[in-house]
Amino acid sequence: MDSSPQTASPEPAPVVRRNLALLGMGLAVFMGTMDISIVNISLPTLMHDLKAGLATIEWVVVSYALVITSLMLGVGRLGDMYGKKRVFLAGIAVFGLGSLLCGLAPNVWALIGFRGVQALGAVMMQALGVGIVIEIYPPQQRGRVLGIMGTAVSLGLAVGPPLGGLLIGAVGWRAIFLVNLPVCLLALAVVGRYVPHDHKARDGQRFDTQGAVILFLSLISYALGMTIGQHHGFGSGASPLLLAASGLGLALFLWVEKRSSEPMMPLSLFAHPEFGLGLVMGWIAFLILGGVFIMPIYLQVAEGYSPPQVGLFMLVVPVSMGLCSPLAGWFADRFGARVVSLVGLVFLVGGCLAVSGLRLHISPWEYILRILPLGLGLGLFQAPNNSAIMGAAPRHRLGVASGLVALARTLGNTSGVPLMGAVFSISFLAAAPGADQGNLVTAPPQALVAGVAGAFKMAAWLGTSSIVVALIAWWLERRRGREAASS
């Protein structure tokens, strides 16, 4: 018998450890984004099985969005104070617990509450994922790893609907939540083992509770105002009051942060204008993406495609984003983030103009060619823009900066759907005065085409404004580089 001492398994090389850490982070991000798209496809089944109306079942989605929007920045600050890895791991565990509770929910109200638990875990992952990846990899590889994270997001969005349909048909709606559990366990193991412990703030720092409460109330008022306005109109009722309260709350938050010795969101982050300009561009890009929700209506009602065919068409944008993101990150590392993100915005505007030219009775290939630049543009833009934003943030503020990047995306989504929906409705009614918007199945097809055209012409103008912002940011960055070289 061999009595020689047993040796421990050798530790992986640093490069391998980094890549395994990236795999764990990617799994968590994939799971979080897949959960959004997989739940959206289950809503009709949930209405039937839980005997709930549309106004109630919508809160399965709304409660998730409200928690994420309102807590994003506060969680980023907690990551800077107590360690991003620690908070991220807690997020995976909470998300897994929320998924289990959702899968066991006895009624619709329990499901809505448990979705809030799930969202609490999701926001802990979304707010800190970018910051952790930035710390793990050297600056010269920042673009490509953010591109890979962008691919994980796109894959989650793309896989959710077909996987959800399969699980609902074979097992039932509870499976769309329980499927997260093995992914959570794997992500916990990999992140816990391979993501290094990160920088945290010096001992004795206090959490800015006053600022956090004000921002929480402001953001939840905004998200609720946009949600209610989307369904009941922005001109009357609670929506304008909530939006006004949100604006006043934001002004109060900035006033408090300016005077705080330990602010939740240090305004010094915006000392370099490029940081704030990058956030504005990210917000506009996701405003534009909100217009994509209109396309199933056009495809199914105006063009007569079946739901499975429409599902395949809806994969074009997320799949092209996912394929393009790593390449965009590599180009950003090689040629500069600002140049690549600017090219992405040009593609995005071109895609908006192409979609605004849709007409009746187009072939599948023409539709794909017209909408493809949207996905390519977003894929080229997102990772380089995030790289430029995070590159301007100090190392001890990466958690808050990461939270701001995620918040810009979330606010873009929250605002983009009702904005594009409102422009669609205005253009639709201009083409078919007196038509019933509540029953689009019987709407004149040409009016639907006019609605899509109006929404994406507005999107093209938004994209053009983002190009102007990108040119300003590029000029400022070049000027700062020349000043640094001459000093």
C-alpha positions as CSV (number, residue, x, y, z in Angstrom):
1,M,0.0,0.0,0.0
2,D,1.3,3.4,-0.9
3,S,2.0,5.3,2.4
4,S,3.2,8.5,0.7
5,P,1.5,11.7,1.9
6,Q,-1.5,12.8,-0.1
7,T,-1.0,16.1,-1.9
8,A,-3.7,18.7,-2.3
9,S,-4.9,19.4,-5.8
10,P,-2.9,22.2,-7.4
11,E,-4.5,25.6,-7.5
12,P,-5.5,26.8,-11.0
13,A,-3.3,29.4,-12.7
14,P,-4.4,33.0,-12.1
15,V,-5.7,33.3,-15.7
16,V,-7.8,30.1,-15.3
17,R,-9.1,31.4,-11.9
18,R,-10.2,34.6,-13.5
19,N,-11.9,32.8,-16.4
20,L,-13.7,30.5,-13.9
21,A,-14.8,33.5,-11.9
22,L,-16.1,35.1,-15.1
23,L,-18.0,31.8,-15.8
24,G,-19.7,32.0,-12.4
25,M,-20.6,35.7,-12.8
26,G,-21.9,34.9,-16.3
27,L,-24.1,32.1,-14.9
28,A,-25.7,34.4,-12.4
29,V,-26.3,37.2,-15.0
30,F,-27.7,34.7,-17.4
31,M,-30.1,33.3,-14.8
32,G,-31.3,36.8,-13.8
33,T,-32.1,37.9,-17.3
34,M,-33.6,34.6,-18.3
35,D,-36.0,34.9,-15.4
36,I,-37.4,38.2,-16.9
37,S,-38.1,36.8,-20.3
38,I,-39.3,33.3,-19.1
39,V,-41.9,34.9,-16.7
40,N,-43.3,37.2,-19.4
41,I,-44.3,34.2,-21.6
42,S,-46.1,32.6,-18.6
43,L,-48.6,35.3,-17.9
44,P,-51.5,33.8,-19.8
45,T,-51.0,30.5,-18.1
46,L,-50.7,32.2,-14.7
47,M,-54.0,34.0,-15.3
48,H,-55.7,30.7,-16.1
49,D,-54.2,28.6,-13.3
50,L,-54.3,31.2,-10.5
51,K,-57.7,32.5,-11.6
52,A,-56.5,36.1,-11.7
53,G,-57.3,39.0,-14.0
54,L,-54.8,40.8,-16.2
55,A,-54.7,43.8,-13.8
56,T,-53.6,41.5,-11.0
57,I,-51.3,39.2,-12.9
58,E,-49.3,42.2,-14.2
59,W,-48.0,42.7,-10.7
60,V,-46.0,39.5,-11.0
61,V,-43.8,41.6,-13.4
62,V,-44.4,45.0,-11.9
63,S,-43.4,44.0,-8.3
64,Y,-40.1,42.6,-9.7
65,A,-39.3,45.8,-11.6
66,L,-40.2,48.1,-8.7
67,V,-37.8,46.3,-6.3
68,I,-34.9,46.3,-8.8
69,T,-35.4,50.0,-9.8
70,S,-35.7,51.3,-6.3
71,L,-32.8,49.4,-4.6
72,M,-30.2,49.4,-7.4
73,L,-28.0,52.3,-6.1
74,G,-28.3,51.4,-2.4
75,V,-27.1,47.9,-3.1
76,G,-24.1,49.3,-5.0
77,R,-23.1,51.4,-2.0
78,L,-23.4,48.4,0.3
79,G,-21.1,46.5,-2.0
80,D,-18.5,49.2,-1.7
81,M,-18.8,49.2,2.1
82,Y,-19.0,45.5,2.9
83,G,-17.4,43.8,-0.2
84,K,-19.0,43.3,-3.6
85,K,-18.4,39.5,-3.5
86,R,-20.1,39.1,-0.2
87,V,-23.2,41.0,-1.3
88,F,-23.2,39.3,-4.7
89,L,-23.1,35.8,-3.1
90,A,-26.0,36.8,-0.7
91,G,-27.9,37.9,-3.9
92,I,-27.5,34.5,-5.5
93,A,-28.8,32.8,-2.3
94,V,-31.8,35.2,-1.9
95,F,-32.6,34.8,-5.6
96,G,-32.6,31.0,-5.2
97,L,-34.8,31.3,-2.1
98,G,-37.2,33.6,-3.9
99,S,-37.3,31.2,-6.9
100,L,-38.2,28.3,-4.6
101,L,-40.9,30.3,-2.9
102,C,-42.3,31.4,-6.2
103,G,-42.4,27.7,-7.4
104,L,-44.4,26.8,-4.2
105,A,-46.7,29.8,-4.2
106,P,-50.3,28.8,-3.2
107,N,-52.0,31.8,-4.8
108,V,-51.4,34.9,-7.0
109,W,-50.8,37.3,-4.0
110,A,-48.2,35.0,-2.5
111,L,-46.5,34.8,-6.0
112,I,-46.4,38.6,-6.3
113,G,-44.8,38.9,-2.8
114,F,-42.3,36.1,-3.5
115,R,-41.3,37.8,-6.8
116,G,-40.3,40.7,-4.6
117,V,-37.9,38.4,-2.7
118,Q,-36.6,37.1,-6.0
119,A,-36.0,40.7,-7.2
120,L,-34.1,41.5,-4.0
121,G,-31.6,38.8,-4.9
122,A,-31.6,39.9,-8.6
123,V,-30.7,43.5,-7.7
124,M,-27.8,42.4,-5.5
125,M,-26.4,40.6,-8.5
126,Q,-27.2,43.2,-11.2
127,A,-25.9,46.1,-9.3
128,L,-22.5,44.6,-8.6
129,G,-21.7,42.3,-11.5
130,V,-19.9,44.8,-13.6
131,G,-17.9,46.2,-10.7
132,I,-16.7,42.7,-9.7
133,V,-15.6,41.9,-13.3
134,I,-13.7,45.2,-13.6
135,E,-11.7,44.3,-10.4
136,I,-10.9,40.8,-11.5
137,Y,-9.4,41.7,-15.0
138,P,-6.7,44.1,-16.0
139,P,-7.8,47.4,-17.7
140,Q,-6.6,46.3,-21.1
141,Q,-9.1,43.4,-21.1
142,R,-12.0,45.3,-19.6
143,G,-13.9,45.7,-22.9
144,R,-13.8,42.0,-23.9
145,V,-14.9,40.7,-20.5
146,L,-17.8,43.2,-20.4
147,G,-18.7,42.0,-23.9
148,I,-18.9,38.4,-22.6
149,M,-21.1,39.6,-19.8
150,G,-23.3,41.3,-22.4
151,T,-23.5,37.9,-24.2
152,A,-24.8,36.3,-21.0
153,V,-27.5,38.9,-20.8
154,S,-28.5,38.4,-24.4
155,L,-28.5,34.6,-24.1
156,G,-30.8,34.9,-21.0
157,L,-33.2,37.0,-23.0
158,A,-33.1,34.7,-26.0
159,V,-33.4,31.4,-24.1
160,G,-36.2,32.4,-21.7
161,P,-39.2,32.3,-24.1
162,P,-38.6,28.9,-25.8
163,L,-37.4,27.3,-22.5
164,G,-40.5,28.7,-20.7
165,G,-42.8,27.4,-23.3
166,L,-41.3,24.0,-23.1
167,L,-41.4,23.8,-19.3
168,I,-45.0,25.1,-19.1
169,G,-46.1,22.6,-21.7
170,A,-44.3,19.7,-20.1
171,V,-44.4,20.3,-16.4
172,G,-46.4,23.5,-15.6
173,W,-45.7,27.1,-14.7
174,R,-44.0,26.3,-11.3
175,A,-41.1,24.8,-13.3
176,I,-40.1,28.2,-14.7
177,F,-39.1,29.3,-11.2
178,L,-37.7,26.0,-9.9
179,V,-35.4,25.6,-12.9
180,N,-33.3,28.4,-11.3
181,L,-32.3,26.3,-8.3
182,P,-29.6,24.2,-9.9
183,V,-28.2,27.2,-11.7
184,C,-28.1,29.1,-8.3
185,L,-26.2,26.3,-6.6
186,L,-23.7,26.1,-9.4
187,A,-23.2,29.9,-9.5
188,L,-22.8,30.0,-5.7
189,A,-20.1,27.3,-5.8
190,V,-18.1,28.8,-8.7
191,V,-18.4,32.5,-7.5
192,G,-17.6,31.5,-3.9
193,R,-14.6,29.5,-5.0
194,Y,-13.0,31.5,-7.7
195,V,-14.0,35.2,-7.3
196,P,-11.3,36.8,-5.1
197,H,-12.3,38.9,-2.0
198,D,-12.5,42.5,-3.1
199,H,-11.7,45.9,-1.8
200,K,-14.1,47.3,0.7
201,A,-14.4,50.7,2.4
202,R,-12.4,51.5,5.5
203,D,-13.9,50.5,8.8
204,G,-16.2,53.0,10.5
205,Q,-18.0,54.2,7.4
206,R,-21.8,54.7,7.8
207,F,-24.5,53.9,5.3
208,D,-26.3,57.0,4.1
209,T,-29.7,56.0,5.4
210,Q,-31.3,59.4,4.8
211,G,-30.2,59.5,1.2
212,A,-31.1,55.9,0.6
213,V,-34.7,56.4,1.9
214,I,-35.2,59.5,-0.3
215,L,-33.8,57.8,-3.4
216,F,-35.9,54.6,-2.7
217,L,-39.1,56.7,-2.5
218,S,-38.2,58.8,-5.5
219,L,-37.4,55.8,-7.7
220,I,-40.4,53.7,-6.6
221,S,-42.6,56.8,-7.3
222,Y,-41.1,57.1,-10.8
223,A,-41.5,53.4,-11.6
224,L,-45.1,53.3,-10.3
225,G,-45.9,56.5,-12.1
226,M,-44.6,55.2,-15.4
227,T,-46.4,51.8,-14.9
228,I,-49.8,53.4,-14.0
229,G,-49.4,56.0,-16.8
230,Q,-48.8,53.3,-19.4
231,H,-52.1,51.6,-18.6
232,H,-54.3,54.5,-17.5
233,G,-52.8,57.5,-19.2
234,F,-50.3,60.1,-18.0
235,G,-52.7,63.1,-18.0
236,S,-54.8,62.3,-15.0
237,G,-55.1,60.2,-11.9
238,A,-52.1,59.1,-9.8
239,S,-49.5,59.1,-12.6
240,P,-48.6,62.8,-12.8
241,L,-48.6,63.1,-9.0
242,L,-46.2,60.2,-8.7
243,L,-43.9,61.5,-11.4
244,A,-43.9,65.0,-9.8
245,A,-43.1,63.5,-6.4
246,S,-40.3,61.6,-8.1
247,G,-38.8,64.7,-9.5
248,L,-39.0,66.6,-6.2
249,G,-37.5,63.6,-4.4
250,L,-34.5,63.5,-6.9
251,A,-33.8,67.2,-6.3
252,L,-34.0,66.6,-2.5
253,F,-31.7,63.6,-2.8
254,L,-29.0,65.6,-4.7
255,W,-29.3,68.4,-2.1
256,V,-28.8,65.8,0.8
257,E,-25.9,64.1,-1.0
258,K,-24.1,67.3,-1.6
259,R,-24.1,68.1,2.1
260,S,-23.4,64.5,3.4
261,S,-20.0,63.6,4.7
262,E,-20.5,60.0,3.6
263,P,-23.0,60.1,0.7
264,M,-24.5,57.1,-0.9
265,M,-23.8,58.5,-4.3
266,P,-20.7,60.7,-4.2
267,L,-21.2,63.6,-6.7
268,S,-17.4,63.5,-7.2
269,L,-18.1,60.6,-9.5
270,F,-19.3,63.1,-12.0
271,A,-16.1,65.2,-11.8
272,H,-15.2,63.8,-15.3
273,P,-18.2,64.7,-17.5
274,E,-17.5,61.6,-19.6
275,F,-18.9,59.5,-16.7
276,G,-22.3,61.2,-16.7
277,L,-22.4,61.4,-20.5
278,G,-21.9,57.6,-20.7
279,L,-24.8,57.0,-18.3
280,V,-27.0,59.3,-20.4
281,M,-26.1,57.4,-23.6
282,G,-26.8,54.0,-21.9
283,W,-30.2,55.3,-20.7
284,I,-31.1,56.5,-24.3
285,A,-30.1,53.2,-25.8
286,F,-32.5,51.3,-23.6
287,L,-35.2,53.8,-24.2
288,I,-34.9,52.8,-27.8
289,L,-34.9,49.1,-27.0
290,G,-38.4,49.7,-25.4
291,G,-39.8,50.0,-28.9
292,V,-39.1,46.3,-29.7
293,F,-42.2,45.3,-27.6
294,I,-44.4,46.7,-30.4
295,M,-43.1,44.3,-33.0
296,P,-45.1,41.2,-32.0
297,I,-48.3,43.2,-32.5
298,Y,-47.2,44.2,-36.0
299,L,-46.0,40.7,-36.9
300,Q,-49.0,38.8,-35.6
301,V,-51.8,41.1,-36.5
302,A,-50.7,43.0,-39.6
303,E,-48.5,40.3,-41.2
304,G,-50.4,37.3,-39.9
305,Y,-47.5,35.3,-38.6
306,S,-48.2,32.6,-36.0
307,P,-47.0,33.0,-32.3
308,P,-44.2,30.4,-32.8
309,Q,-43.0,32.3,-35.9
310,V,-43.2,35.6,-34.0
311,G,-41.1,34.0,-31.2
312,L,-38.4,33.2,-33.7
313,F,-38.5,36.7,-35.2
314,M,-38.1,38.1,-31.7
315,L,-34.8,36.3,-31.2
316,V,-33.1,38.4,-33.9
317,V,-32.3,41.3,-31.6
318,P,-31.0,39.5,-28.5
319,V,-29.1,36.8,-30.5
320,S,-27.3,39.5,-32.7
321,M,-26.5,41.5,-29.5
322,G,-25.0,38.4,-27.9
323,L,-22.9,37.5,-30.9
324,C,-21.7,41.1,-31.4
325,S,-20.9,41.9,-27.7
326,P,-17.6,40.0,-27.3
327,L,-16.3,41.3,-30.6
328,A,-17.3,44.9,-29.6
329,G,-15.4,44.5,-26.3
330,W,-12.3,43.2,-28.2
331,F,-12.4,46.2,-30.6
332,A,-12.9,48.6,-27.6
333,D,-9.7,47.2,-26.0
334,R,-7.8,47.6,-29.2
335,F,-9.1,50.8,-30.7
336,G,-10.8,52.6,-27.8
337,A,-14.2,52.4,-26.2
338,R,-15.5,55.7,-27.5
339,V,-14.9,54.9,-31.2
340,V,-16.6,51.5,-31.0
341,S,-19.6,52.7,-29.0
342,L,-20.1,55.6,-31.5
343,V,-20.1,53.1,-34.4
344,G,-22.7,51.1,-32.4
345,L,-24.9,54.2,-32.1
346,V,-24.7,54.8,-35.9
347,F,-25.9,51.2,-36.5
348,L,-28.7,51.7,-33.9
349,V,-30.0,54.8,-35.7
350,G,-29.8,53.1,-39.0
351,G,-31.8,50.2,-37.6
352,C,-34.5,52.5,-36.3
353,L,-34.8,54.2,-39.7
354,A,-34.9,50.8,-41.4
355,V,-37.7,49.5,-39.1
356,S,-39.6,52.8,-39.5
357,G,-39.8,52.0,-43.3
358,L,-41.6,48.7,-42.8
359,R,-44.6,48.1,-44.9
360,L,-47.3,45.4,-45.3
361,H,-46.6,42.0,-46.8
362,I,-42.8,42.0,-46.4
363,S,-40.8,38.7,-46.6
364,P,-39.3,37.2,-43.5
365,W,-35.8,38.0,-44.8
366,E,-36.6,41.6,-45.3
367,Y,-37.9,41.9,-41.7
368,I,-34.8,40.3,-40.4
369,L,-32.5,42.5,-42.4
370,R,-34.3,45.6,-41.3
371,I,-34.3,44.8,-37.6
372,L,-30.8,43.2,-37.5
373,P,-29.0,46.6,-37.2
374,L,-30.8,47.2,-33.9
375,G,-29.3,44.2,-32.3
376,L,-25.9,44.8,-33.9
377,G,-25.9,48.4,-32.8
378,L,-26.8,47.6,-29.2
379,G,-24.2,44.9,-29.1
380,L,-21.5,47.2,-30.5
381,F,-22.5,50.0,-28.1
382,Q,-23.2,48.5,-24.7
383,A,-19.9,46.8,-23.6
384,P,-17.6,49.7,-24.9
385,N,-19.8,52.3,-23.3
386,N,-19.9,50.4,-19.9
387,S,-16.1,50.0,-20.2
388,A,-15.7,53.8,-20.6
389,I,-18.0,54.5,-17.7
390,M,-16.3,52.1,-15.3
391,G,-12.8,53.2,-16.5
392,A,-13.7,56.7,-15.2
393,A,-14.7,55.5,-11.8
394,P,-12.3,55.3,-8.8
395,R,-11.6,51.8,-7.6
396,H,-13.2,52.3,-4.2
397,R,-16.4,53.5,-5.9
398,L,-16.8,50.6,-8.4
399,G,-19.9,49.3,-6.5
400,V,-21.8,52.6,-6.8
401,A,-20.6,53.1,-10.4
402,S,-21.7,49.5,-11.3
403,G,-25.1,50.3,-9.7
404,L,-25.4,53.5,-11.7
405,V,-24.7,51.6,-15.0
406,A,-27.4,49.0,-14.1
407,L,-29.8,51.8,-13.0
408,A,-29.5,53.6,-16.3
409,R,-30.4,50.4,-18.1
410,T,-33.4,49.8,-15.7
411,L,-34.7,53.3,-16.0
412,G,-34.3,53.1,-19.8
413,N,-36.5,50.0,-19.9
414,T,-39.0,51.5,-17.4
415,S,-39.3,54.6,-19.5
416,G,-38.9,53.2,-23.0
417,V,-41.9,50.9,-23.1
418,P,-44.5,53.5,-22.2
419,L,-42.8,56.2,-24.3
420,M,-42.6,54.1,-27.4
421,G,-46.2,52.8,-26.7
422,A,-47.5,56.4,-26.5
423,V,-45.8,57.4,-29.8
424,F,-47.2,54.2,-31.4
425,S,-50.7,55.1,-30.2
426,I,-50.5,58.7,-31.5
427,S,-49.3,57.5,-34.9
428,F,-51.9,54.7,-35.0
429,L,-54.8,57.0,-34.2
430,A,-53.6,59.6,-36.8
431,A,-53.8,56.8,-39.4
432,A,-57.1,55.4,-38.2
433,P,-59.1,58.0,-36.3
434,G,-61.6,56.4,-34.0
435,A,-60.0,52.9,-34.1
436,D,-60.3,50.8,-30.9
437,Q,-56.8,50.6,-29.4
438,G,-58.1,48.2,-26.8
439,N,-58.7,45.6,-29.5
440,L,-55.8,45.7,-31.9
441,V,-56.7,42.3,-33.3
442,T,-59.3,44.0,-35.4
443,A,-57.3,47.1,-36.1
444,P,-56.6,48.2,-39.7
445,P,-53.2,46.7,-40.7
446,Q,-52.0,49.9,-42.3
447,A,-52.6,51.8,-39.1
448,L,-50.4,49.3,-37.2
449,V,-47.7,49.9,-39.8
450,A,-48.1,53.7,-39.3
451,G,-47.8,53.2,-35.5
452,V,-44.5,51.2,-35.9
453,A,-43.2,53.9,-38.2
454,G,-44.0,56.7,-35.8
455,A,-42.4,55.0,-32.8
456,F,-39.2,54.1,-34.6
457,K,-38.8,57.6,-36.2
458,M,-38.9,58.9,-32.6
459,A,-36.4,56.2,-31.7
460,A,-34.1,57.4,-34.5
461,W,-34.2,61.0,-33.2
462,L,-33.3,59.7,-29.7
463,G,-30.4,57.7,-31.2
464,T,-29.2,60.8,-33.1
465,S,-29.2,62.8,-29.8
466,S,-27.1,60.0,-28.3
467,I,-24.6,60.3,-31.2
468,V,-24.3,64.0,-30.4
469,V,-23.6,63.1,-26.7
470,A,-21.1,60.5,-27.8
471,L,-19.2,63.0,-30.0
472,I,-19.0,65.4,-27.0
473,A,-17.7,62.7,-24.7
474,W,-15.1,61.7,-27.4
475,W,-13.9,65.3,-27.8
476,L,-13.7,65.8,-24.0
477,E,-11.7,62.5,-23.6
478,R,-9.3,63.5,-26.4
479,R,-8.8,67.0,-24.9
480,R,-8.1,65.5,-21.5
481,G,-5.6,63.1,-23.0
482,R,-3.8,66.0,-24.8
483,E,-3.7,68.0,-21.6
484,A,-2.2,65.1,-19.7
485,A,0.4,64.5,-22.4
486,S,1.5,68.1,-22.4
487,S,1.7,68.5,-18.6
